[in-house]
Amino acid sequence: MIERTLERVIFASRWLLAPFYLGLVVTLALLAVKFVQKLAALFPHYLDLDLNTTIVASLKLVDLALTGNLLVIVVLGGYESFVSPIRLAAHERPAWMDTIDFAGIKMKMISSIVVISAIQVLEEFMDLGEPTHHDLAWLIGVPLTFVAIGLLLAVTDRFDSHAGKRD
């Protein structure tokens, strides 16, 4: 009886994650406000900007959108994977939610992080006047690190899926 009670308490503890996901939803709302703020500030001057400034400003908006996508992936995928299934009518439910598992969430996250990192590098590269070798090494090294992590995760997940099929 003690073991069963302990197991139920441990299983119910997954609901302690719910405030984290609600906090990320609030963060997503704040990010949307920041996106609109950046867009509103950019709009009146957009036609007067030079090409490089236009590209950097546009990339900042793309960066915010990708960060929002990442938050949605974490909130929906994480909640469904670790807390409770989300019960929606079939036409309301995004198709990817039925096919994604924790490994898929990890890969979508790392892919988003790599793209966000690459955008940051491009922004920095375009803002640099005369970059030093040290600057260039950091600008290239950080995204490559994320790519390497993504590849390692993909290989690990591949081995795990093949091991699971043999069992």
C-alpha positions as CSV (number, residue, x, y, z in Angstrom):
1,M,0.0,0.0,0.0
2,I,2.8,2.4,0.8
3,E,4.5,1.6,-2.5
4,R,1.3,2.2,-4.4
5,T,0.7,5.6,-2.7
6,L,4.3,6.6,-3.3
7,E,3.9,5.7,-7.0
8,R,0.7,7.7,-7.3
9,V,2.3,10.8,-5.6
10,I,5.3,10.5,-7.9
11,F,3.1,10.2,-11.0
12,A,0.9,13.1,-9.9
13,S,4.1,15.2,-9.5
14,R,4.1,15.7,-13.2
15,W,1.5,18.4,-12.7
16,L,4.2,20.5,-11.1
17,L,5.4,21.2,-14.6
18,A,2.1,23.0,-15.5
19,P,3.2,26.3,-14.0
20,F,6.4,26.2,-16.1
21,Y,4.3,25.8,-19.3
22,L,2.0,28.5,-18.3
23,G,5.0,30.8,-17.7
24,L,6.2,30.0,-21.2
25,V,2.8,30.9,-22.5
26,V,3.1,34.3,-20.8
27,T,6.6,34.6,-22.3
28,L,5.1,33.9,-25.7
29,A,2.6,36.7,-25.2
30,L,5.4,39.1,-24.1
31,L,7.4,38.1,-27.2
32,A,4.4,38.9,-29.4
33,V,4.2,42.3,-27.8
34,K,8.0,42.8,-28.4
35,F,7.5,41.7,-32.1
36,V,4.7,44.3,-32.6
37,Q,6.8,46.9,-30.8
38,K,9.8,46.3,-33.1
39,L,7.5,46.2,-36.2
40,A,5.8,49.5,-35.3
41,A,9.1,51.2,-34.7
42,L,10.5,49.9,-38.0
43,F,7.5,50.6,-40.2
44,P,7.7,54.4,-40.6
45,H,11.4,54.3,-41.5
46,Y,11.5,51.1,-43.5
47,L,11.7,52.6,-47.0
48,D,14.5,55.0,-45.9
49,L,16.8,52.2,-44.7
50,D,19.8,51.0,-46.6
51,L,19.9,47.4,-47.7
52,N,22.0,46.0,-44.9
53,T,20.0,47.7,-42.2
54,T,16.8,46.5,-43.9
55,I,18.1,42.9,-43.9
56,V,19.2,43.1,-40.3
57,A,15.9,44.6,-39.2
58,S,14.0,41.9,-41.1
59,L,16.2,39.2,-39.6
60,K,15.4,40.5,-36.1
61,L,11.7,40.0,-36.8
62,V,12.4,36.5,-38.2
63,D,14.4,35.8,-35.0
64,L,11.5,36.7,-32.8
65,A,9.1,34.6,-34.9
66,L,11.4,31.6,-34.7
67,T,11.8,32.1,-30.9
68,G,8.0,32.1,-30.7
69,N,7.9,28.9,-32.7
70,L,10.3,27.3,-30.3
71,L,8.2,28.3,-27.3
72,V,5.1,26.8,-28.9
73,I,7.0,23.5,-29.6
74,V,8.2,23.3,-26.0
75,V,4.8,24.2,-24.5
76,L,2.6,22.0,-26.6
77,G,5.1,19.1,-27.0
78,G,6.4,19.2,-23.5
79,Y,2.9,19.5,-21.9
80,E,1.6,16.6,-23.9
81,S,4.7,14.4,-23.4
82,F,5.1,15.0,-19.7
83,V,1.9,16.2,-18.1
84,S,-1.3,15.2,-19.9
85,P,-2.7,14.7,-23.4
86,I,-4.3,17.7,-25.0
87,R,-7.8,16.7,-26.0
88,L,-8.9,18.7,-29.0
89,A,-11.2,18.0,-31.9
90,A,-9.2,16.5,-34.9
91,H,-9.7,19.7,-37.0
92,E,-8.3,21.9,-34.1
93,R,-5.3,19.8,-33.5
94,P,-2.1,20.6,-35.5
95,A,-1.0,17.5,-37.5
96,W,2.5,17.5,-36.1
97,M,1.2,16.9,-32.5
98,D,0.1,13.5,-33.5
99,T,3.4,12.5,-34.9
100,I,6.0,14.1,-32.7
101,D,7.5,12.3,-29.7
102,F,10.2,13.5,-27.3
103,A,13.0,12.8,-29.7
104,G,11.1,14.9,-32.3
105,I,10.7,17.7,-29.9
106,K,14.4,17.7,-29.2
107,M,15.2,17.8,-32.9
108,K,12.8,20.6,-33.6
109,M,14.2,22.5,-30.7
110,I,17.8,22.1,-31.7
111,S,16.9,22.9,-35.3
112,S,15.2,26.1,-34.2
113,I,18.2,27.0,-32.0
114,V,20.6,26.5,-34.9
115,V,18.6,28.7,-37.1
116,I,18.2,31.4,-34.4
117,S,21.9,31.2,-33.8
118,A,22.7,31.5,-37.5
119,I,20.5,34.6,-37.7
120,Q,22.3,36.1,-34.8
121,V,25.6,35.4,-36.5
122,L,24.4,36.9,-39.7
123,E,23.2,40.0,-37.9
124,E,26.5,40.4,-36.1
125,F,28.5,39.8,-39.2
126,M,26.5,42.5,-41.1
127,D,27.0,44.9,-38.1
128,L,30.7,44.4,-37.9
129,G,32.9,46.9,-39.6
130,E,36.2,45.2,-39.6
131,P,35.8,41.9,-37.8
132,T,38.9,40.4,-36.1
133,H,39.8,36.7,-36.5
134,H,38.7,36.3,-32.9
135,D,35.3,37.8,-33.7
136,L,34.9,35.5,-36.7
137,A,35.9,32.4,-34.7
138,W,33.2,33.1,-32.2
139,L,30.6,33.9,-34.8
140,I,31.3,30.7,-36.6
141,G,32.1,28.5,-33.6
142,V,28.8,29.0,-31.7
143,P,26.4,27.9,-34.5
144,L,28.7,25.0,-35.4
145,T,28.6,23.8,-31.8
146,F,24.7,23.8,-32.0
147,V,24.9,21.9,-35.3
148,A,27.3,19.3,-33.7
149,I,24.9,18.9,-30.8
150,G,22.0,18.4,-33.2
151,L,23.9,15.8,-35.1
152,L,24.8,13.9,-31.9
153,L,21.2,14.0,-30.8
154,A,20.0,12.7,-34.2
155,V,22.6,9.9,-34.2
156,T,21.7,9.0,-30.6
157,D,18.0,8.9,-31.4
158,R,18.7,6.8,-34.5
159,F,20.6,4.3,-32.5
160,D,17.8,4.2,-29.9
161,S,15.1,3.7,-32.5
162,H,17.1,0.8,-34.1
163,A,17.7,-0.8,-30.7
164,G,14.0,-0.5,-29.9
165,K,13.1,-2.3,-33.1
166,R,15.4,-5.2,-32.3
167,D,14.0,-5.7,-28.8
